[in-house]
Amino acid sequence: MISKIQKKVLLIKVVFIQLSSYIVQ
């Protein structure tokens, strides 16, 4: 079972990756 903290960390990672890829373009 995934904890809420792990879900938040995962969400932040995904958002950060998309944001950095957006900046690169």
N, CA and C of each residue as an Amber inpcrd file, in Angstrom:
protein
    75
   0.8400000  -1.2080000   0.0000000   0.0000000   0.0000000   0.0000000
   0.8690000   1.2500000   0.0000000   0.5450000   2.1660000  -0.8820000
   1.3320000   3.4020000  -1.0050000   0.8030000   4.4280000  -0.0070000
   1.7260000   5.0310000   0.7320000   1.3160000   6.0550000   1.7020000
   1.0680000   7.3890000   1.0140000   0.4010000   8.2930000   1.7150000
   0.0850000   9.6060000   1.1340000   1.3550000  10.3810000   0.8240000
   2.3570000  10.2520000   1.6960000   3.6210000  10.9730000   1.4730000
   4.2810000  10.4790000   0.1900000   4.3030000   9.1620000  -0.0180000
   4.9020000   8.6120000  -1.2410000   4.1410000   9.0830000  -2.4720000
   2.8210000   9.1640000  -2.3640000   2.0190000   9.6540000  -3.4970000
   2.3710000  11.1020000  -3.8070000   2.5270000  11.9170000  -2.7590000
   2.8750000  13.3250000  -2.9660000   4.2440000  13.4450000  -3.6140000
   5.2080000  12.6760000  -3.1310000   6.5640000  12.7060000  -3.6920000
   6.5240000  12.2910000  -5.1570000   5.7750000  11.2510000  -5.4660000
   5.6640000  10.7760000  -6.8490000   5.0380000  11.8510000  -7.7310000
   3.9960000  12.4900000  -7.2300000   3.3170000  13.5470000  -7.9820000
   4.2680000  14.7180000  -8.2360000   5.0170000  15.1030000  -7.2040000
   5.9730000  16.2120000  -7.3410000   7.0440000  15.8540000  -8.3750000
   7.5160000  14.6190000  -8.3560000   8.5240000  14.1880000  -9.3390000
   7.9780000  14.2980000 -10.7590000   6.7650000  13.8230000 -10.9720000
   6.1450000  13.8710000 -12.3050000   5.9900000  15.3200000 -12.7670000
   5.4920000  16.1690000 -11.8810000   5.3010000  17.5840000 -12.2170000
   6.6510000  18.2320000 -12.5240000   7.6630000  17.9270000 -11.7230000
   8.9940000  18.5030000 -11.9290000   9.5760000  18.0660000 -13.2720000
   9.4150000  16.8070000 -13.6230000   9.9180000  16.2840000 -14.9030000
   9.2110000  16.9830000 -16.0660000   7.9010000  17.1070000 -15.9910000
   7.1530000  17.7710000 -17.0680000   7.5330000  19.2430000 -17.1580000
   7.7100000  19.8800000 -16.0190000   8.0720000  21.2970000 -15.9910000
   9.4550000  21.4970000 -16.6100000  10.4190000  20.6790000 -16.2310000
  11.7740000  20.8220000 -16.7660000  11.8100000  20.5070000 -18.2650000
  11.0300000  19.5300000 -18.7040000  10.9800000  19.2250000 -20.1410000
  10.3110000  20.3690000 -20.9030000   9.3550000  21.0260000 -20.2740000
   8.6920000  22.1840000 -20.8930000   9.6750000  23.3470000 -21.0210000
  10.4930000  23.5390000 -19.9920000  11.4860000  24.6300000 -20.0090000
  12.5480000  24.3540000 -21.0810000  12.9430000  23.0950000 -21.2160000
  13.9730000  22.7260000 -22.2010000  13.4840000  23.0570000 -23.6100000
  12.2140000  22.8070000 -23.8860000  11.6680000  23.1200000 -25.2070000
  11.5290000  24.6290000 -25.3340000
